[in-house]
Amino acid sequence: FYECQYYKSSYLDPITLFGYILALEGLSVTQGKFIHKQALESFGERATGFLRVHCEDDVEHIQSAFKHINQLNEGQTQMIKDNFHQTCTMYGIFLSEIVKASSRHEYDSIHKIVQDIPSKATA
């Protein structure tokens, strides 16, 4: 998943990383509250703070990214679009596998691991 980002930013143009960023930030903005709610019910606030922060902050991040992208040439914009589509596809597969794993009762072992993480207050 990250190997293609390394390749694109190293050998094509570092600006391609915007496609990856927009996909993840966009997922957070469009689906983040739902995902956070589901995770919060299953794992609690201690394990979901990262999701909550992204749900709140990523709208501004996307607006800022588009300001930069609008200043780029057509070739760079196309590379960003291509990377955006590839990232959405890969992330969709990634999330799909998580859902499959949870339906195979692997959720129980993941939940146990998360519960065993010491909180900052006790660490």
N, C-alpha and C positions, 0 to 999 in steps of 0.2 A: 504494500500500500504506500509506504513512504519512499520506496526505491524509485518509483516513477517520478515523484516530486523532486528528488535529488537529481535525477537525470535531466529533467526538464529545466530546472533552475541552473544546473551546471553547464549543460551542453546546448540548450536552445536559447533561453533568455530568462533571467531571474524573475522578470515580470510575470511569467506564467504562474507563479505561486499565488497570484491574486485569484486565479480560478479555484484553487484549493481553498483559499481563505473564504471566498464568497460562498462556496458550497457549505462549508461548516458553519459559518456565521448565519447563513440563510436557514439552515436546518434548525439552528438554535432559535432564531426568530419565529419561524413558522411552526415548529413542532416542540420547541423547548419547554413551554409551560406544561404541555401534556406529558412529555417524557419526565419532567421534573416531578409532576404530581404522582405519576405511577411509581417512580423510584422512591419518592418520599414515603408513600404508603408502605412500600416493601422494606426499605432500608433505614428510614429516619433521616432527620436533618443532618446529622453528623456525616453521613455518607453522601449527601446530595448538595452540599454547599457549592461545589464547582458548577453543577448544572444551574442552580438558582442564579449565580452571578452572571453566567452567560446569557440566560434568558433576559436579564435586565439590561445588560450592557451592549449586546451585539447589534441592536438596532442602530445605535450611533456609529458603531464600527463599519457597518455596511454603507451608511451614508458617506462616511469619510472615504472609504475605498472607491466608491463611484466617482467622487470628486477627482481622485487621482486617475482613474481609468479613463474618464472622459477627456483627458489631456493626451492620451496615447495615440499612436498611429494605428491604422486599420490592421496591419499585420500583428501587432502586439495584442490588440483587442481580440483578434481571432484566436490567438494562442490561449488567451485567458478563457474564452468561451469553450474551446476544446478541452482544456484542463477542467473547467467547471463541470462539463458533461461527464468526463471520465471519473471525476471525483464523486459526483452524485451516484453514478452507477456502482462504483466500488463501495461507497459508504452504504448504499442500499443493500448490497450483498452482505456486508459486515453486520448491519442491524438485523437482517433476515436470519443470519446464523445465530445471533444472540437469542432471537425469539425461538428458533428451533431448539437451541440448547436448553432454554428454560422449560420447554414442553417435554424434554426428556429427563426431567427431574434433576438436571445439573444445577438448576436454580438453587436447590437446597444446599449444595456444597458451596456455591458462590455466596449465598446468604450467610452461611456459617462463617466464612472467611471475613466478610464485611463486619459481622457482629463482633468478631474477635479483635478488630483493629482498636487499639487503645485510643481513647479521646485525648485531646491536648490537656485537658484538666487532670487526667490521671497519669499522663506520660511523664 
